[in-house]
Each structure stands twice: as structure tokens, then as C-alpha cells.
Amino acid sequence: MTDPVDSGNFDPGAMPAASLSSAKAVWYRRPWVMVLIVVVIVVGVSVVTDLPHHITVSEDASAQNASIKQINLDLAPCNYAISEIYHYYETKIVGTAPPMRPQKYPKWMTDDQSVCSFTSGEIYDLTNNFQALDTKAGKHIDNMHTIVVTWITSDALGAINDIMYLYNHPGDATKIASLRRRTALLNLEHAQAMAEWSKANALLGGRLYPLKLVQLPAVA
């Protein structure tokens, strides 16, 4: 009698059902199939999580307030420094107030110059590590930030340099005129920054923290 296996005749119908199921399922376990499935899942999750979602007014206000808080913290040292150096100008150079320890003024003015320059960690942070949430209100906060950066790194620092020069050369007409122009520009930028803040605050229903930017006295 001939052995059916040795005869070379293969009859799938003669195989047990369980064996057929196992043979058909083998392709699911192939490595390239498993990798493809994982890739599809990861891409699908990424697409879903990246879909834009509606930002509420409260969420927007919270994000913009975090940006304003950062600006205020980075701005605070220069705010103090420029207020102080204008006081020096009035007391020592113009003489409208009694001088106090004038021998210390050069050192103090150099310190004030430093905190409003790019050597300051706060100014570096303000100019390099800032990004407002990109909403309608956020665009105004971003504009405000740009104005504040110009206020500090260009005009405040320039005014400080003018006053330092006038300390050693009081009455220099060119530097006094320069200081007047810079002071007027600083106060114009102050108004522009506050206008941008007001627009953002109106869009967010009055939820924003105030911007703490000093307004400077006019130079005689």
C-alpha cells in the first residue's frame, strides 16, 4: 500500500482545520508587517494630537499673562536703573535736588548701564527666550514685546550713555539735545507699548496683568 505522504500528493482538505488557520496567520507575524502597523499607529496619534483646537479666552489670557510676567521680570532691573540714572541727572548734573554721595555716582551709573545692556542676563532672556501664544491678542503682546526690546536696548541704553557723558561734561549742548530726543522717544515707545497692551487686554475682556514700563520725566 502506497504512503500518501510519500506519493507527493498534497491534499489541503486532508489537513486539520487548526493547521490551516496557523498557516494563514503566519504573515501577520512577519517583522515588516508589525513595523508598518506601529508606524501607522504613531502617525495617526500624531495627526490627531496636532489638530488645532479652540483656545478659550481664559486659556489665551493665561498664556498672555505668562508672557507679560516674563517681560516684567526681565524688564525690572533696567526699569530701576534708568529711573535711578535720571534721578542722578536731576540731582548731580542739573542740580534740582541736593546731591547725595556724588563720589559714588560714576560706579552707580556704570552699574545702571550694565543692567540695560546685552551683558545682562535679563536682557538676554528678554531678547532670545520669548514667544507669545499666536492668537489675535498674542500678536499685540508680541508687538508690545518688540517695542519694549527697542526701548531698552536702543533708547534707554543711549539715554544712560548721554547722562554718563554729561556727568563729566555738564552743559554740553549736543548731548543735552540728544538726551531730550531720546527721552521723548522713550516716552513715545512707552505709549506705543501700552497701546498694544490695551488692544490685547480688550480682546481678552480685561484679564491681562499690567505692563510695568516706566515713563520718564522730560529733560529741561
C-alpha positions as CSV (number, residue, x, y, z in Angstrom):
1,M,0.0,0.0,0.0
2,T,1.4,3.4,-1.0
3,D,2.0,6.0,1.7
4,P,0.0,9.2,0.9
5,V,2.9,11.4,2.2
6,D,5.5,9.7,0.1
7,S,3.3,9.9,-3.0
8,G,3.9,13.6,-3.4
9,N,0.2,14.3,-3.4
10,F,-0.8,17.2,-1.1
11,D,-4.5,17.5,-0.2
12,P,-5.3,20.6,1.9
13,G,-8.7,19.1,2.5
14,A,-6.9,16.3,4.4
15,M,-5.2,18.8,6.8
16,P,-6.7,19.5,10.2
17,A,-8.6,22.9,10.3
18,A,-6.3,24.2,13.1
19,S,-3.2,23.6,10.9
20,L,-4.7,25.6,8.1
21,S,-5.5,28.5,10.4
22,S,-2.0,28.6,11.7
23,A,-0.5,28.6,8.1
24,K,-2.8,31.5,7.1
25,A,-1.9,33.6,10.2
26,V,1.8,33.4,9.7
27,W,2.0,36.7,7.6
28,Y,0.7,38.8,10.5
29,R,3.8,37.9,12.5
30,R,6.3,39.0,9.8
31,P,8.5,41.9,11.1
32,W,7.8,44.3,8.3
33,V,4.1,44.0,8.9
34,M,4.5,44.7,12.6
35,V,6.7,47.7,11.9
36,L,4.1,49.1,9.4
37,I,1.3,48.7,11.9
38,V,3.4,50.6,14.6
39,V,4.2,53.4,12.1
40,V,0.6,53.8,11.1
41,I,-0.5,54.0,14.8
42,V,2.2,56.5,15.7
43,V,1.4,58.7,12.6
44,G,-2.3,58.5,13.4
45,V,-1.8,59.6,17.0
46,S,0.5,62.5,15.9
47,V,-2.1,63.8,13.4
48,V,-4.8,63.7,16.0
49,T,-2.8,65.5,18.7
50,D,-1.6,68.1,16.2
51,L,-5.1,69.1,15.1
52,P,-5.9,72.7,16.0
53,H,-8.3,73.1,18.9
54,H,-10.3,76.0,20.0
55,I,-8.5,78.2,22.6
56,T,-10.8,79.7,25.2
57,V,-10.5,83.3,26.3
58,S,-9.3,82.1,29.7
59,E,-6.6,79.9,28.1
60,D,-5.5,82.8,25.9
61,A,-5.4,85.2,28.8
62,S,-3.4,82.8,30.9
63,A,-0.8,82.3,28.2
64,Q,-0.5,86.1,27.5
65,N,-0.2,86.8,31.2
66,A,2.7,84.3,31.5
67,S,4.4,86.3,28.7
68,I,3.7,89.6,30.4
69,K,5.0,88.3,33.7
70,Q,8.2,87.2,31.9
71,I,8.6,90.6,30.3
72,N,8.1,92.4,33.6
73,L,10.6,90.2,35.4
74,D,13.3,90.8,32.7
75,L,12.5,94.5,32.5
76,A,12.6,95.2,36.2
77,P,16.3,95.8,36.6
78,C,16.6,98.2,33.7
79,N,13.4,100.0,34.8
80,Y,15.0,100.6,38.1
81,A,18.4,101.6,36.6
82,I,17.0,104.2,34.2
83,S,14.8,105.7,36.8
84,E,17.8,106.0,39.1
85,I,20.1,107.5,36.4
86,Y,17.5,110.1,35.5
87,H,17.5,111.0,39.2
88,Y,21.3,111.3,39.1
89,Y,20.9,113.7,36.2
90,E,18.5,115.9,38.1
91,T,20.5,115.8,41.3
92,K,24.1,116.0,40.2
93,I,24.1,117.4,36.7
94,V,21.1,119.8,36.7
95,G,21.2,120.3,40.4
96,T,17.5,120.5,41.1
97,A,17.8,118.3,44.2
98,P,20.5,118.1,46.9
99,P,23.4,115.8,45.8
100,M,23.9,112.6,47.9
101,R,27.3,110.9,48.0
102,P,28.3,112.2,44.5
103,Q,31.6,110.3,44.7
104,K,29.5,107.1,44.2
105,Y,27.7,108.3,41.1
106,P,30.2,107.0,38.4
107,K,30.2,103.5,39.8
108,W,26.4,103.5,40.1
109,M,25.9,104.8,36.6
110,T,28.2,102.1,35.2
111,D,26.1,99.5,37.0
112,D,22.9,101.1,35.5
113,Q,24.5,100.9,32.1
114,S,25.3,97.2,32.5
115,V,21.8,96.1,33.5
116,C,20.3,97.7,30.4
117,S,22.8,96.1,28.1
118,F,23.2,92.7,26.4
119,T,25.6,91.7,29.1
120,S,22.6,91.5,31.5
121,G,21.1,88.0,31.8
122,E,17.6,89.5,32.0
123,I,18.1,91.4,28.7
124,Y,19.5,88.3,27.0
125,D,16.5,86.4,28.2
126,L,14.1,89.1,27.1
127,T,15.6,89.2,23.6
128,N,16.2,85.5,23.0
129,N,13.7,83.4,25.0
130,F,10.4,85.0,24.3
131,Q,7.4,83.7,22.3
132,A,3.8,84.8,22.8
133,L,0.9,82.4,22.0
134,D,-0.1,83.1,18.4
135,T,-3.6,84.4,18.7
136,K,-5.1,87.8,17.9
137,A,-4.3,89.0,21.4
138,G,-0.9,87.3,21.2
139,K,0.1,89.4,18.1
140,H,-0.4,92.6,20.1
141,I,1.7,91.1,23.0
142,D,4.4,90.2,20.5
143,N,4.3,93.8,19.1
144,M,4.5,95.1,22.7
145,H,7.5,92.9,23.4
146,T,9.3,94.2,20.2
147,I,8.7,97.8,21.4
148,V,10.0,97.0,24.9
149,V,13.1,95.4,23.5
150,T,13.8,98.6,21.4
151,W,13.0,100.8,24.4
152,I,15.7,99.0,26.5
153,T,18.5,98.0,24.2
154,S,18.5,101.1,22.0
155,D,16.9,104.2,23.6
156,A,17.3,103.5,27.4
157,L,20.9,102.5,26.9
158,G,21.5,105.5,24.7
159,A,20.0,107.9,27.3
160,I,22.2,106.3,30.0
161,N,25.2,106.9,27.9
162,D,24.2,110.5,27.3
163,I,23.8,111.1,31.1
164,M,27.2,109.4,31.8
165,Y,28.8,111.8,29.3
166,L,27.0,114.8,30.8
167,Y,28.2,113.8,34.3
168,N,31.8,114.5,33.1
169,H,30.9,117.3,30.6
170,P,28.0,119.2,32.1
171,G,26.3,121.7,29.8
172,D,27.3,120.0,26.6
173,A,24.6,121.3,24.2
174,T,24.9,118.4,21.8
175,K,24.5,115.7,24.5
176,I,21.6,117.6,26.2
177,A,19.8,117.8,22.8
178,S,20.5,114.0,22.3
179,L,19.1,113.2,25.8
180,R,16.0,115.3,25.1
181,R,15.4,113.4,21.8
182,R,16.0,110.0,23.5
183,T,13.7,110.8,26.4
184,A,10.9,111.9,24.0
185,L,11.4,108.7,22.0
186,L,11.4,106.5,25.2
187,N,8.1,108.1,26.2
188,L,6.7,107.6,22.7
189,E,7.6,103.9,22.8
190,H,6.1,103.7,26.3
191,A,2.8,104.9,24.8
192,Q,3.1,102.5,21.8
193,A,3.7,99.6,24.1
194,M,0.8,100.5,26.3
195,A,-1.4,100.8,23.3
196,E,-0.6,97.3,22.1
197,W,-1.2,96.0,25.7
198,S,-4.6,97.8,25.7
199,K,-5.6,96.2,22.4
200,A,-4.7,92.7,23.7
201,N,-6.5,93.4,27.1
202,A,-9.7,94.5,25.3
203,L,-9.7,91.3,23.2
204,L,-9.4,89.3,26.4
205,G,-12.0,91.1,28.4
206,G,-9.7,93.0,30.8
207,R,-7.9,89.9,32.1
208,L,-4.3,90.9,31.5
209,Y,-1.6,91.8,34.0
210,P,-0.3,95.4,33.6
211,L,2.9,96.1,31.7
212,K,5.4,97.6,34.1
213,L,7.3,100.1,32.0
214,V,8.5,103.4,33.5
215,Q,7.6,106.7,32.0
216,L,10.5,109.2,32.2
217,P,10.5,112.9,33.1
218,A,11.0,115.4,30.3
219,V,14.5,116.8,30.1
220,A,14.8,120.6,30.5
